[in-house]
Amino acid sequence: MVRFMITRPFLGILLVTLTVNLLLTWVLIDRKQQVNRVKLESIARSQRDNLHNELLRLVFKIETLSALVLDSQGRIEEFERVAAALRDDNTIQAFALAPDGTVSAVFPISPANNMLIGQNMLAGALGCNQVLTARHASRLTLSGPIVLPCGSSALVGRLSLYLNDSQGHAQYWGTAAIFLRFPDVLAVSDLYMLESMHIPFGIWRGDKARDQAHLLAGSLESANGAFGVEMPLNILNTRWYIRIASDEVWYLSLESWLYVGMSVLLSLFLSTLVQRNYDLSEIRKYLEAIAYRDPLTGTLNRRGLFEDLQKRVDASKEDKFSLYYIDLNKFKAINDTYGHEAGDRVLQLFTEVVRSHAPLAHVLGRIGGDEFVLLLRGAPDFQRDYAAIEAMLKDLALGLPELNIPGPITFSMGRAVYPDDAQTADGLLCHADTAMYIEKEHARAQGDHSPQTSPACCSNTASCSAGHT
């Protein structure tokens, strides 16, 4: 994978940047959804509080009514006048008093409300378990929505009234009630404004986990949205909850796709930029190779070698290094006999052999047709150099059988040590070149013999040669 990304930087960088950008995009989208959730929670909490406060305000009118119209003897006085003063909201359908649980007085008088007269507040359509439980305690209850005899629906707030008898014991007198039009009474919470915002909402009662929830108002879609919020609504003994849902999933949002598109474009831009830099770097390397490398052998050419040598000379006079000037023996004869193609192959073979046996910290350059320069870093190590030369001669002794060039292929060399023998690049080359030619003349004076080297030759600071002419 790493190699793939190095050789194909565009695809590699595209993969990495696209992954990172898409992760950041997902974080932005998720953040947006969290903000939407907080917004829905704020709306649900606000509407719950409005509805809770308004319903309590209306239901508590029963206490005021019962305190003003019922005397200590259980007589009803000025019921209609007090009820008319308390009925300050059109959502109040009726006030009712039910001595012993049976409705005997209602306000306002209307055909629909008159149908409540004679109804048992503790049983039948108007009764419920919560009312029966509250029958034995003087506390407010809220039930519903229930269907009234006239066919409309209402929330019913009730209060059981108790009076003391002659012995001071509390006795059930009856029930005071308020009937609130449903679902008109929900308008006080402004929940219905969510419909204009296309946000599904619902008021539910029951246990949703047990599939016993019942929708009281709103839309069934509030239970099926992609995500939503629930807010409990507890009013006296009533346990409801408000649910607001949202169908705005990320893949249906134009903003989300804009984020994705920008991520892809940014990744493409960065990948193209990296690819361009990579291409320019490769072009630069290629131009440097043309300017400083020998195309046949891959070694440094004359220009490249001289620049490297000059940098070493300029670095420090305390950093020693050795320079070997190498010349192939009888190379012209090989070219004339076997052709230039064979001569080129001999040069390539020589380069491969030198590189394989020279110490690791070395630089090899070709400065002429069959002339090479080998630079070795560090203080001279003659035993190491001698061993390397022996290994080179051994490999070259095989010749090139595939081209019918018999061995041995030999070479002569001269050495110069910086800064002992010279302190300039030209001086080092001149010293090593002179030493190489002295060794050639010495070999000619002895006649054509097989190449041989010795530790004494490699330890000579004036010259070092191997092979014969």
C-alpha positions in Angstrom: 0.0 0.0 0.0 2.8 2.4 0.9 4.6 1.6 -2.3 1.4 2.2 -4.3 1.0 5.6 -2.7 4.6 6.6 -3.5 4.5 5.4 -7.1 1.0 6.8 -7.7 0.9 10.0 -5.5 -2.3 11.3 -7.1 -4.4 8.2 -6.2 -2.7 7.9 -2.8 -3.2 11.5 -1.7 -6.8 11.4 -3.2 -7.6 8.4 -1.0 -6.1 9.9 2.1 -7.6 13.4 1.7 -10.9 12.2 0.6 -11.1 9.9 3.7 -10.2 12.8 6.0 -12.5 15.3 4.3 -15.4 12.9 4.3 -14.9 12.2 8.0 -14.9 16.0 8.6 -18.0 16.3 6.5 -19.7 13.6 8.6 -18.8 15.5 11.7 -20.4 18.7 10.3 -23.5 16.8 9.2 -23.8 15.1 12.6 -23.3 18.4 14.3 -26.1 19.9 12.2 -28.4 17.0 13.2 -27.5 17.6 16.9 -28.4 21.3 16.5 -31.7 20.3 14.9 -32.4 17.9 17.8 -31.6 20.7 20.3 -34.0 23.0 18.4 -36.8 20.4 18.5 -36.2 19.8 22.2 -36.4 23.5 22.8 -39.7 23.7 20.8 -41.2 20.7 22.6 -40.1 22.0 26.1 -41.6 25.4 25.4 -44.9 24.0 24.1 -45.1 21.5 27.0 -44.6 24.3 29.6 -47.3 26.5 27.9 -49.8 23.7 27.8 -49.1 22.6 31.3 -49.4 26.0 32.8 -52.6 26.8 30.8 -54.4 23.6 31.7 -53.5 24.0 35.4 -54.8 27.6 35.3 -58.1 26.4 33.8 -58.5 23.4 36.1 -57.8 25.3 39.2 -60.8 27.5 38.5 -62.8 24.6 40.1 -61.4 25.4 43.5 -62.3 29.0 43.1 -65.8 28.1 42.0 -66.4 25.6 44.8 -65.2 28.1 47.4 -67.4 30.9 46.2 -70.7 29.1 45.5 -70.9 26.4 48.2 -71.5 27.5 51.8 -70.8 25.5 54.9 -74.3 23.9 54.9 -73.8 22.6 51.3 -76.1 25.2 49.7 -75.3 26.5 46.2 -75.4 30.3 46.0 -74.8 32.5 43.0 -73.5 29.7 40.9 -74.2 31.3 37.5 -72.8 34.7 38.5 -69.5 33.2 39.7 -69.2 30.8 36.8 -69.8 33.6 34.3 -67.0 35.6 36.0 -64.6 32.6 35.9 -65.4 31.7 32.3 -62.8 33.9 30.6 -61.8 31.5 27.9 -63.8 30.1 25.0 -62.1 26.7 25.5 -64.2 26.3 28.8 -67.3 24.5 27.6 -69.1 24.3 31.0 -68.8 24.4 34.7 -70.9 21.9 36.6 -71.8 21.0 40.2 -72.8 17.4 41.0 -74.1 16.8 44.6 -73.6 13.2 45.5 -72.0 12.8 42.1 -75.0 13.7 39.9 -74.9 16.8 37.8 -77.6 19.3 38.9 -76.2 22.6 37.7 -74.3 23.7 34.6 -73.1 27.0 33.2 -73.5 28.3 30.6 -77.0 27.1 29.7 -77.1 25.6 26.2 -78.7 22.6 24.6 -75.4 20.8 24.6 -74.6 21.6 28.2 -78.2 20.8 29.4 -77.5 17.2 28.3 -75.1 17.0 31.2 -77.9 17.4 33.7 -78.5 14.1 35.5 -75.2 12.5 34.4 -73.3 10.6 37.1 -69.8 12.0 37.4 -68.6 8.8 39.1 -69.8 6.3 36.7 -70.7 5.7 33.1 -69.2 7.7 30.3 -68.0 10.4 32.7 -66.5 8.1 35.3 -63.0 6.5 35.3 -60.7 4.7 37.8 -58.8 7.9 38.6 -62.1 9.7 39.5 -63.2 6.8 41.8 -59.8 6.9 43.5 -60.0 10.7 43.9 -63.5 10.3 45.3 -62.1 9.6 48.7 -59.6 12.5 48.6 -60.1 16.2 48.1 -57.8 16.7 45.2 -58.0 17.9 41.6 -58.0 15.3 38.8 -57.9 15.7 35.0 -59.2 13.0 32.7 -60.0 12.7 29.0 -60.5 13.4 26.4 -64.0 11.8 26.8 -67.1 11.9 24.6 -69.8 14.0 26.2 -73.6 13.2 25.7 -73.8 15.9 23.1 -71.1 14.1 21.0 -68.2 16.5 21.5 -64.9 15.7 23.2 -63.6 17.4 26.3 -61.0 17.2 29.1 -62.7 17.0 32.4 -61.3 18.5 35.6 -62.9 17.5 38.8 -62.7 18.2 42.5 -64.3 16.1 45.2 -65.9 18.4 47.8 -66.2 17.5 51.5 -68.2 19.2 54.3 -68.0 18.6 58.0 -71.1 17.1 59.7 -72.4 18.0 63.1 -69.7 15.8 64.7 -66.9 17.4 62.7 -66.4 14.4 60.4 -65.8 15.2 56.7 -68.6 13.9 54.5 -68.6 13.7 50.7 -70.9 16.4 49.4 -70.3 16.0 45.6 -68.1 17.0 42.7 -67.3 20.3 41.0 -66.2 20.0 37.4 -64.9 22.0 34.5 -65.3 20.8 30.9 -62.6 22.0 28.4 -63.2 21.7 24.7 -60.8 19.2 23.1 -58.7 19.6 21.1 -59.4 23.4 21.1 -57.7 23.7 24.5 -54.4 22.7 23.0 -54.3 25.9 20.9 -52.8 27.7 24.0 -49.5 25.9 23.4 -49.1 26.9 19.8 -48.3 23.3 18.9 -50.3 23.6 15.7 -47.9 26.2 14.3 -45.6 23.2 13.8 -47.9 22.1 11.0 -47.1 25.2 9.0 -43.4 24.3 9.5 -44.1 20.7 8.2 -42.8 19.3 11.5 -44.9 16.3 12.6 -46.0 16.4 16.2 -48.3 14.5 18.5 -49.6 14.3 22.0 -49.7 10.7 23.2 -51.0 8.9 26.2 -50.1 5.4 27.4 -47.1 3.1 27.3 -45.3 3.3 24.0 -42.9 0.6 24.9 -45.8 -1.8 25.3 -47.5 -0.7 22.1 -50.3 0.8 24.2 -49.8 4.4 23.3 -52.8 6.4 22.0 -52.6 9.5 19.9 -54.7 12.3 21.5 -53.9 15.0 19.0 -51.5 15.7 16.2 -50.2 13.3 13.5 -49.3 9.6 13.5 -46.1 10.6 11.6 -44.7 12.0 14.9 -44.0 8.4 15.9 -42.3 7.4 12.6 -39.9 10.2 11.8 -36.2 9.6 11.1 -35.4 11.1 14.5 -37.4 12.9 17.1 -37.7 14.1 20.6 -40.1 13.2 23.4 -41.0 15.5 26.3 -43.2 14.2 29.2 -46.3 16.2 30.0 -47.6 15.5 33.6 -50.6 17.5 34.6 -52.1 16.5 38.0 -52.8 12.8 37.6 -52.5 12.8 33.8 -49.4 11.3 32.1 -49.0 12.4 28.5 -45.9 13.0 26.4 -45.3 15.3 23.4 -43.3 13.9 20.5 -41.9 16.0 17.7 -40.3 14.2 14.8 -38.2 15.3 11.9 -37.8 13.6 8.5 -34.8 15.6 7.6 -32.2 12.9 7.1 -28.7 13.9 5.9 -28.9 12.4 2.4 -32.0 14.4 1.7 -30.4 17.7 2.7 -28.9 19.9 0.0 -26.5 21.3 2.5 -25.1 17.8 3.2 -24.4 17.2 -0.5 -22.8 20.6 -0.8 -20.4 19.5 2.0 -19.7 16.2 0.2 -19.1 18.0 -3.1 -16.7 20.5 -1.5 -14.8 17.6 0.1 -14.4 15.8 -3.2 -13.3 19.0 -4.9 -10.8 19.9 -2.2 -9.4 16.3 -2.3 -9.0 16.5 -6.1 -7.3 19.9 -5.8 -4.8 18.7 -3.2 -4.2 15.5 -5.1 -3.6 17.4 -8.3 -1.2 19.8 -6.5 0.8 16.9 -5.0 0.9 15.1 -8.4 2.1 18.3 -10.0 4.9 18.7 -7.5 5.7 15.0 -7.9 5.9 15.3 -11.7 8.1 18.4 -11.3 10.4 16.6 -8.9 10.7 13.6 -11.4 11.4 16.0 -14.2 14.1 17.7 -12.1 15.6 14.3 -11.2 15.6 13.4 -14.9 17.3 16.6 -15.9 19.8 16.1 -13.2 20.4 12.6 -14.4 21.0 13.9 -17.9 23.3 16.6 -16.6 25.3 14.6 -14.1 24.9 11.0 -15.1 26.6 8.9 -17.8 23.7 7.4 -19.8 25.6 4.2 -20.6 26.9 3.1 -17.2 24.7 5.1 -14.9 27.7 6.5 -13.1 28.5 10.2 -12.6 29.7 11.9 -15.7 32.7 14.2 -15.8 30.6 17.2 -14.7 28.9 15.3 -11.9 32.2 13.8 -10.6 34.0 17.1 -10.6 31.1 18.8 -8.6 31.1 16.0 -6.0 34.9 16.0 -5.8 34.9 19.8 -5.3 32.4 19.6 -2.5 34.5 17.0 -0.7 37.6 19.2 -1.1 35.7 22.3 0.2 34.2 20.5 3.1 37.2 20.1 5.5 40.8 19.2 5.3 40.4 16.9 8.2 38.0 14.6 6.3 40.3 12.3 4.4 39.3 10.3 1.4 41.0 8.3 -1.4 40.7 8.8 -5.1 41.5 6.0 -7.6 42.0 6.8 -11.2 41.2 3.6 -13.2 41.9 2.9 -16.9 40.8 -0.3 -18.7 43.6 -2.2 -20.4 43.4 -2.8 -24.2 39.9 -1.4 -24.4 40.5 -0.1 -27.9 41.4 -3.6 -29.1 38.1 -4.9 -27.7 36.2 -2.2 -29.6 38.1 -2.8 -32.8 37.8 -6.6 -32.6 34.3 -7.2 -31.2 32.5 -3.9 -32.1 31.3 -0.9 -30.1 28.3 -2.8 -28.8 30.7 -5.3 -27.1 32.8 -2.4 -25.9 29.7 -0.8 -24.3 28.9 -4.1 -22.6 32.4 -4.3 -21.2 32.1 -0.8 -19.7 28.7 -1.8 -18.1 30.2 -5.0 -16.8 33.2 -3.2 -15.3 30.8 -0.7 -13.6 28.7 -3.5 -12.1 31.8 -5.3 -10.8 33.3 -2.2 -9.2 30.0 -1.2 -7.5 29.5 -4.7 -6.1 32.9 -4.9 -4.5 33.7 -1.3 -3.6 33.0 -0.2 0.0 29.5 1.1 0.6 30.6 4.7 1.0 31.9 5.3 -2.5 31.3 7.3 -5.6 32.0 6.1 -9.1 32.4 8.4 -12.1 33.3 7.9 -15.8 35.4 10.8 -17.1 36.5 9.4 -20.5 35.9 6.5 -22.9 37.5 3.9 -20.7 38.6 6.0 -17.7 36.9 6.0 -14.3 37.4 7.6 -11.0 36.5 5.9 -7.7 36.1 8.0 -4.5 36.2 6.3 -1.1 35.3 8.1 2.0 37.3 8.0 5.2 41.0 7.4 6.0 42.8 5.0 3.6 42.5 1.3 4.4 44.9 -0.4 2.1 44.1 -4.0 3.2 40.4 -3.3 2.5 41.1 -1.7 -0.9 43.5 -4.6 -1.8 40.8 -7.2 -1.0 38.2 -5.3 -3.1 40.6 -5.0 -6.1 41.3 -8.7 -5.9 37.6 -9.5 -6.0 37.1 -7.2 -8.9 39.9 -8.9 -10.9 38.5 -12.3 -10.1 35.1 -11.4 -11.5 36.5 -9.7 -14.6 38.8 -12.6 -15.3 35.8 -14.5 -16.6 35.3 -12.1 -19.5 32.0 -12.0 -21.4 31.3 -15.5 -22.7 27.9 -14.5 -24.1 29.7 -12.1 -26.4 32.6 -14.4 -27.0 35.0 -12.0 -25.3 37.6 -14.1 -23.5 39.0 -13.0 -20.1 40.7 -11.6 -18.4 39.4 -8.0 -18.6 42.0 -6.0 -16.7 42.6 -2.4 -15.6 45.3 -0.1 -14.2 44.9 2.4 -11.4 46.6 5.1 -9.5 45.7 6.5 -6.1 45.8 9.9 -4.4 44.8 10.6 -0.8 43.3 13.9 0.3 44.9 16.1 1.8 48.1 14.1 2.0 48.9 14.0 -1.8 47.0 17.2 -2.9 44.5 19.7 -1.6 42.6 20.6 -4.8 40.4 18.6 -7.1 42.8 19.1 -10.1 45.8 18.2 -8.0 44.2 15.0 -6.8 43.3 13.9 -10.3 46.7 14.8 -11.7 48.5 12.9 -8.9 46.3 9.8 -9.3 46.6 10.0 -13.2 50.4 10.3 -13.0 50.6 7.3 -10.6 48.4 5.3 -12.9 50.6 6.0 -16.0 53.8 5.3 -14.0 52.3 1.9 -13.1 51.4 1.3 -16.8 55.0 2.1 -17.9 56.3 -0.2 -15.2 54.1 -3.0 -16.4 55.2 -2.5 -20.0 58.9 -2.5 -19.0 58.3 -6.0 -17.4 56.4 -7.3 -20.5 52.9 -8.7 -20.9 52.3 -10.8 -17.9 49.1 -11.8 -16.1 47.7 -9.1 -13.9 48.9 -9.2 -10.3 48.5 -6.9 -7.3 50.2 -6.9 -4.0 49.7 -5.1 -0.6 52.8 -3.2 -1.3 51.2 -1.8 -4.5 48.1 -0.7 -2.6 50.1 0.9 0.2 52.1 3.0 -2.2 50.9 6.6 -1.8 52.3 7.4 -5.3 50.4 4.8 -7.3 48.3 1.7 -7.2 47.8 -0.5 -10.3 46.4 -3.9 -11.3 46.6 -5.8 -14.5 48.8 -5.3 -17.5 48.9 -3.3 -20.7 
